[in-house]
């Protein structure tokens, strides 16, 4: 609750009075809660991503991870910078469309459009790389 009021105090100059103060505070609280939940999911994912020290790493699995990493880096290098930024924030960092638009200072429709184009490129990239492997 304290974070809500601290954030409200910081954002008070931007409050335009279009809605009730109660609605405005509720929006701030909802956003802060979403940030906390997202942060917890990311830290939990990082925790589970750390391999257990009990079992030695499987060489085939290590090679597969390295190959996947190499392919992702190769794909990201093919994207234009604007699409790459949106793709990384959405599909790698897990941010929502509105969060991406705010973070990059672009319109929401532009964020969704760039993400759609990046995902289409990803599909083509996978199809082409699978075609090369099959030969």
Buried (B, 14 or more C-beta within 10 A) or exposed (E): EEEBEEBBEEEEEEEEEEEEEEEBBEEBBEBBEEEEEBEEEEEEEEEEEEEEEEEEEEEEEEEEEEEEEEEBEEBBEEBEEBBBBBBBBBBEEEBBBEBBBEBBEBEEEBBBBBBEBBBEBBEEBEEEEEEEEEE
